[in-house]
Amino acid sequence: MKEVLIILIILITACKSPQKGLELTVLNKDFVAYCPKEECIDSERFLEDDIYNKEVNILHFKIENKSDQTYFFMPIGKMGKMGNVPYKSFPKSLSGLSLRNLAITNSKGEIMKYGGHSTHSSEYEIKTDSLRALYYEKMNYELNYNRELSQNVFLILPAGETVFYESNFTLPLNETSSEYSQEFYKLDKKETYTASLIFAGEKELVEKRLTNAQKETIKHNNYKIFDGELISTNSVPIIFKD
């Protein structure tokens, strides 16, 4: 009888124990791909035709922190990896979501191949980058690409709380910020697709890109640096619009 009671106590305790870690959920019902022509798979053609990025998707999602630790969430990983946040995209202010953070799957369960390339920065962006470099020089930081990123692409996720976010992107062609980058997915209007949201971070790389103030903040508050992949628990359909 005593053994049965112990087992019941263990089971009840396990049921009451909260799930650990972060949980990502997309709140949109669907996403729209704007393809006014018969085909939506010719990347060379739609890169030259800006009509393909007219239908803006306003992304809504939430991240639930089901752990007892506050997360320092900086989704930076190796260049080219899906889920890695590129330069000048969400969560940097005034920038949209990169398609690297969108995993698109066809009806066969195959993940579609991401495509993209950088274009020239605008005069405003060049001036902003110059001012940022000057600031870091005055602060005695090593001037490099990594340091420029560290101030702009992190989120604080408090323990036990749910935080809501919003951003935007366009399909099949996307520009995260004016005149900087063009990304695309080759999509077939006769096919059906679903999309999931994904973020990836690597602690080792993140720690190299932190400012001294950020390091002290993380240490003082015992924040946990996000390390790994965070994929949305749901996926939503992509609807073609012409």
ROFIDREN-305533 format. One line per field, with one value per residue (C-alpha): residue number from 0; residue in one letter; x, y, z. Coordinates in steps of 0.1 Angstrom, whole numbers. Example, Ala and Ser with C-alpha at 12.3 -4.5 7.8 and 13.67 -1.06 7.14 Angstrom:
# ROFIDREN-305533
num <- [0 / 1]
residuo <- [A / S]
x <- [123 / 137]
y <- [-45 / -11]
z <- [78 / 71]
END
This chain:
# ROFIDREN-305533
num <- [0 / 1 / 2 / 3 / 4 / 5 / 6 / 7 / 8 / 9 / 10 / 11 / 12 / 13 / 14 / 15 / 16 / 17 / 18 / 19 / 20 / 21 / 22 / 23 / 24 / 25 / 26 / 27 / 28 / 29 / 30 / 31 / 32 / 33 / 34 / 35 / 36 / 37 / 38 / 39 / 40 / 41 / 42 / 43 / 44 / 45 / 46 / 47 / 48 / 49 / 50 / 51 / 52 / 53 / 54 / 55 / 56 / 57 / 58 / 59 / 60 / 61 / 62 / 63 / 64 / 65 / 66 / 67 / 68 / 69 / 70 / 71 / 72 / 73 / 74 / 75 / 76 / 77 / 78 / 79 / 80 / 81 / 82 / 83 / 84 / 85 / 86 / 87 / 88 / 89 / 90 / 91 / 92 / 93 / 94 / 95 / 96 / 97 / 98 / 99 / 100 / 101 / 102 / 103 / 104 / 105 / 106 / 107 / 108 / 109 / 110 / 111 / 112 / 113 / 114 / 115 / 116 / 117 / 118 / 119 / 120 / 121 / 122 / 123 / 124 / 125 / 126 / 127 / 128 / 129 / 130 / 131 / 132 / 133 / 134 / 135 / 136 / 137 / 138 / 139 / 140 / 141 / 142 / 143 / 144 / 145 / 146 / 147 / 148 / 149 / 150 / 151 / 152 / 153 / 154 / 155 / 156 / 157 / 158 / 159 / 160 / 161 / 162 / 163 / 164 / 165 / 166 / 167 / 168 / 169 / 170 / 171 / 172 / 173 / 174 / 175 / 176 / 177 / 178 / 179 / 180 / 181 / 182 / 183 / 184 / 185 / 186 / 187 / 188 / 189 / 190 / 191 / 192 / 193 / 194 / 195 / 196 / 197 / 198 / 199 / 200 / 201 / 202 / 203 / 204 / 205 / 206 / 207 / 208 / 209 / 210 / 211 / 212 / 213 / 214 / 215 / 216 / 217 / 218 / 219 / 220 / 221 / 222 / 223 / 224 / 225 / 226 / 227 / 228 / 229 / 230 / 231 / 232 / 233 / 234 / 235 / 236 / 237 / 238 / 239 / 240 / 241]
residuo <- [M / K / E / V / L / I / I / L / I / I / L / I / T / A / C / K / S / P / Q / K / G / L / E / L / T / V / L / N / K / D / F / V / A / Y / C / P / K / E / E / C / I / D / S / E / R / F / L / E / D / D / I / Y / N / K / E / V / N / I / L / H / F / K / I / E / N / K / S / D / Q / T / Y / F / F / M / P / I / G / K / M / G / K / M / G / N / V / P / Y / K / S / F / P / K / S / L / S / G / L / S / L / R / N / L / A / I / T / N / S / K / G / E / I / M / K / Y / G / G / H / S / T / H / S / S / E / Y / E / I / K / T / D / S / L / R / A / L / Y / Y / E / K / M / N / Y / E / L / N / Y / N / R / E / L / S / Q / N / V / F / L / I / L / P / A / G / E / T / V / F / Y / E / S / N / F / T / L / P / L / N / E / T / S / S / E / Y / S / Q / E / F / Y / K / L / D / K / K / E / T / Y / T / A / S / L / I / F / A / G / E / K / E / L / V / E / K / R / L / T / N / A / Q / K / E / T / I / K / H / N / N / Y / K / I / F / D / G / E / L / I / S / T / N / S / V / P / I / I / F / K / D]
x <- [0 / 29 / 45 / 13 / 10 / 45 / 39 / 7 / 26 / 53 / 27 / 7 / 39 / 50 / 16 / 19 / 55 / 56 / 71 / 106 / 119 / 104 / 74 / 67 / 33 / 22 / -11 / -19 / -45 / -26 / 0 / -4 / 19 / 12 / 16 / -5 / 10 / 4 / 38 / 52 / 85 / 107 / 130 / 149 / 117 / 101 / 134 / 131 / 95 / 85 / 48 / 56 / 61 / 30 / 9 / 24 / 19 / 16 / 31 / 17 / 33 / 40 / 68 / 59 / 87 / 76 / 108 / 118 / 146 / 146 / 160 / 183 / 171 / 196 / 189 / 223 / 240 / 263 / 258 / 235 / 217 / 179 / 166 / 196 / 186 / 205 / 217 / 189 / 159 / 136 / 140 / 160 / 137 / 122 / 131 / 109 / 112 / 138 / 126 / 154 / 130 / 102 / 103 / 80 / 69 / 51 / 24 / 50 / 66 / 97 / 112 / 115 / 149 / 155 / 171 / 184 / 211 / 222 / 218 / 232 / 225 / 207 / 226 / 207 / 218 / 254 / 254 / 238 / 264 / 291 / 277 / 275 / 311 / 322 / 302 / 320 / 353 / 347 / 336 / 369 / 352 / 368 / 351 / 335 / 303 / 295 / 296 / 272 / 247 / 248 / 229 / 199 / 188 / 179 / 148 / 143 / 119 / 109 / 105 / 69 / 56 / 42 / 55 / 37 / 55 / 47 / 66 / 61 / 73 / 62 / 61 / 75 / 99 / 109 / 129 / 137 / 148 / 148 / 174 / 194 / 184 / 161 / 150 / 127 / 111 / 103 / 66 / 43 / 7 / -5 / 11 / 0 / 23 / 24 / 49 / 64 / 84 / 119 / 147 / 181 / 208 / 243 / 255 / 291 / 286 / 262 / 287 / 313 / 289 / 278 / 288 / 303 / 270 / 251 / 274 / 271 / 233 / 231 / 254 / 237 / 202 / 212 / 197 / 199 / 213 / 191 / 210 / 194 / 164 / 130 / 103 / 67 / 43 / 20 / 22 / -2 / -12 / 0 / -27 / -19 / -34 / -34]
y <- [0 / 23 / 17 / 25 / 57 / 67 / 60 / 81 / 110 / 108 / 108 / 137 / 157 / 150 / 161 / 194 / 201 / 227 / 220 / 234 / 257 / 280 / 274 / 293 / 296 / 314 / 332 / 338 / 317 / 317 / 335 / 350 / 346 / 372 / 357 / 376 / 357 / 320 / 309 / 317 / 297 / 318 / 335 / 354 / 370 / 379 / 394 / 419 / 426 / 443 / 434 / 401 / 418 / 439 / 416 / 422 / 395 / 409 / 382 / 376 / 351 / 345 / 329 / 312 / 308 / 277 / 275 / 292 / 311 / 343 / 338 / 361 / 353 / 363 / 340 / 342 / 311 / 301 / 321 / 304 / 283 / 283 / 301 / 323 / 360 / 378 / 414 / 440 / 418 / 411 / 415 / 446 / 476 / 489 / 456 / 428 / 391 / 372 / 342 / 323 / 322 / 307 / 270 / 262 / 226 / 212 / 185 / 158 / 170 / 183 / 215 / 241 / 256 / 292 / 316 / 351 / 376 / 410 / 442 / 477 / 496 / 529 / 562 / 563 / 528 / 536 / 567 / 548 / 521 / 548 / 564 / 530 / 523 / 557 / 550 / 516 / 532 / 557 / 529 / 511 / 481 / 461 / 473 / 444 / 431 / 410 / 439 / 459 / 431 / 426 / 458 / 451 / 415 / 402 / 397 / 393 / 364 / 366 / 333 / 320 / 347 / 349 / 376 / 386 / 399 / 411 / 416 / 415 / 397 / 391 / 360 / 348 / 378 / 395 / 425 / 428 / 464 / 490 / 483 / 458 / 422 / 402 / 367 / 343 / 309 / 292 / 283 / 265 / 277 / 242 / 229 / 233 / 246 / 252 / 274 / 272 / 298 / 289 / 306 / 292 / 304 / 292 / 303 / 302 / 327 / 348 / 353 / 366 / 393 / 407 / 441 / 444 / 458 / 429 / 404 / 421 / 422 / 385 / 376 / 399 / 387 / 350 / 350 / 319 / 324 / 306 / 278 / 256 / 257 / 270 / 258 / 268 / 242 / 248 / 255 / 276 / 272 / 295 / 309 / 322 / 355 / 370]
z <- [0 / 9 / -25 / -43 / -24 / -33 / -70 / -69 / -53 / -80 / -108 / -94 / -89 / -125 / -138 / -120 / -131 / -158 / -192 / -195 / -222 / -249 / -270 / -303 / -318 / -351 / -345 / -382 / -399 / -432 / -453 / -487 / -517 / -544 / -579 / -605 / -634 / -644 / -629 / -595 / -598 / -621 / -597 / -623 / -636 / -603 / -589 / -617 / -612 / -579 / -583 / -565 / -532 / -530 / -507 / -472 / -446 / -411 / -389 / -354 / -331 / -294 / -274 / -241 / -216 / -197 / -177 / -144 / -160 / -180 / -215 / -234 / -269 / -297 / -327 / -342 / -357 / -385 / -417 / -441 / -415 / -415 / -385 / -382 / -382 / -410 / -408 / -408 / -402 / -373 / -343 / -354 / -353 / -385 / -403 / -415 / -410 / -431 / -451 / -434 / -404 / -425 / -432 / -462 / -468 / -498 / -499 / -500 / -468 / -486 / -472 / -500 / -508 / -497 / -522 / -518 / -524 / -511 / -530 / -525 / -493 / -495 / -486 / -453 / -444 / -453 / -432 / -403 / -404 / -405 / -373 / -356 / -364 / -350 / -318 / -313 / -319 / -291 / -268 / -275 / -291 / -320 / -351 / -369 / -383 / -353 / -329 / -350 / -347 / -310 / -301 / -323 / -325 / -291 / -270 / -233 / -224 / -187 / -168 / -169 / -192 / -227 / -250 / -282 / -313 / -348 / -380 / -417 / -449 / -485 / -506 / -530 / -530 / -498 / -487 / -450 / -453 / -481 / -508 / -488 / -494 / -517 / -507 / -524 / -525 / -558 / -555 / -578 / -579 / -585 / -553 / -517 / -490 / -453 / -434 / -399 / -380 / -370 / -350 / -343 / -319 / -310 / -275 / -284 / -313 / -293 / -265 / -289 / -301 / -267 / -255 / -220 / -207 / -221 / -205 / -171 / -174 / -182 / -153 / -128 / -136 / -142 / -177 / -198 / -233 / -258 / -275 / -302 / -325 / -318 / -342 / -341 / -327 / -356 / -393 / -414 / -451 / -479 / -501 / -536 / -546 / -581]
END
